[in-house]
Amino acid sequence: MKPEELRAKTQDELKDSLVRLRKEAFNLRFQQASGQLENTARVRQVRRGIARTKTILRDKAQG
């Protein structure tokens, strides 16, 4: 998701998105450990999505 799209969301929507991304990262780690992960690039995308979401949440909290 692009930063512009994230900035348009409310803090509650961002928190929901963060929870969803963390669950996905958790599931991807399990898939990777069991050798079932097909799209290895998705791990990196999810990690960056989490960082991007946390950054924008922090910006909104500061003012």
Secondary structure as the mmCIF struct_conf table of DSSP 4:
data_model
#
loop_
_struct_conf.conf_type_id
_struct_conf.id
_struct_conf.beg_label_comp_id
_struct_conf.beg_label_asym_id
_struct_conf.beg_label_seq_id
_struct_conf.end_label_comp_id
_struct_conf.end_label_asym_id
_struct_conf.end_label_seq_id
HELX_RH_AL_P HELX_RH_AL_P1 PRO A 3 ARG A 7
TURN_TY1_P TURN_TY1_P1 ALA A 8 ALA A 8
BEND BEND1 LYS A 9 LYS A 9
HELX_RH_AL_P HELX_RH_AL_P2 GLN A 11 SER A 34
TURN_TY1_P TURN_TY1_P2 GLY A 35 GLY A 35
TURN_TY1_P TURN_TY1_P3 THR A 40 THR A 40
HELX_RH_AL_P HELX_RH_AL_P3 ALA A 41 GLN A 62
#
